[in-house]
Amino acid sequence: MTEYARTHGVPSHEEMVGRLSAARRRLVGVAHVTPVLTSRQLDEASGAQVFLKCENLQRMGAFKFRGAWNTISRLPENVRRSGVVAYSSGNHAQAVALAARLHGVPSAIVMPSTAPAAKLAATRGYGAELLFYDQLGEERERLAERTARERGMTLVPPFDHPDIVAGQGSATAELLESHGPLDAVLAPASAPARAAAPRTTAVVAPGPAWAAGRAARSADTSATTATPKVYTSGGTGT
């Protein structure tokens, strides 16, 4: 474990393995086991055998549903009943809103008013209350924290929480079972690769969370295999 991990209370590898296994059990029958596709042209262009885990076919259209469901499911019933808060520009917003609706609890999502109209509509469609931080003149994290505190709700962060990571990691675990072992994993900075494949090279595609989380990541980010098998996930952050 790195000094950063010890200082900031980051769970050990062994603990994360346990969390991942528990998350997978919670997601059975709720999250889709998404298909894995291949492309001859992509293989030829990359010089590798590439497997595409199609989390765009996941509920609400992204792997973010896995982490949101896992995190909200773990809340004690009396805590969950008070509702959840999240901040996001789109995918995490929809994931938390949908997971909250499926649990029958309220959700408030802090978003920019300039987010894509389709994502705003989808988040509202899942029953969430939208709070526009740019119109309220407050940083999104602070507005989400204040909302949670004043309303007695629980904040569901977009990436920096072990239950979120464990839920997202279920995507890679599925892929390893069906197409592993893999030589490299290509994933966004806040995505599931490392939780489920700690001994696989992680090739990180920076997303909005990259700068803040860089110091916490100790994964080797260079692929050195001549013809690696590669898993890719979408290159967005929250």
Secondary structure as GFF3:
##gff-version 3
##sequence-region A 1 238
A	DSSP	alpha_helix	3	8	.	.	.	ID=ss1
A	DSSP	alpha_helix	13	27	.	.	.	ID=ss2
A	DSSP	beta_strand	36	37	.	.	.	ID=ss3
A	DSSP	alpha_helix	40	46	.	.	.	ID=ss4
A	DSSP	beta_strand	49	53	.	.	.	ID=ss5
A	DSSP	three_ten_helix	55	57	.	.	.	ID=ss6
A	DSSP	three_ten_helix	59	61	.	.	.	ID=ss7
A	DSSP	alpha_helix	64	74	.	.	.	ID=ss8
A	DSSP	alpha_helix	77	80	.	.	.	ID=ss9
A	DSSP	beta_strand	84	87	.	.	.	ID=ss10
A	DSSP	alpha_helix	91	103	.	.	.	ID=ss11
A	DSSP	beta_strand	107	111	.	.	.	ID=ss12
A	DSSP	alpha_helix	117	125	.	.	.	ID=ss13
A	DSSP	beta_strand	129	132	.	.	.	ID=ss14
A	DSSP	alpha_helix	133	136	.	.	.	ID=ss15
A	DSSP	alpha_helix	140	151	.	.	.	ID=ss16
A	DSSP	beta_strand	154	155	.	.	.	ID=ss17
A	DSSP	alpha_helix	162	179	.	.	.	ID=ss18
A	DSSP	beta_strand	184	188	.	.	.	ID=ss19
A	DSSP	alpha_helix	193	196	.	.	.	ID=ss20
A	DSSP	beta_strand	201	205	.	.	.	ID=ss21
A	DSSP	alpha_helix	210	213	.	.	.	ID=ss22
A	DSSP	three_ten_helix	214	216	.	.	.	ID=ss23
A	DSSP	beta_strand	229	232	.	.	.	ID=ss24
###
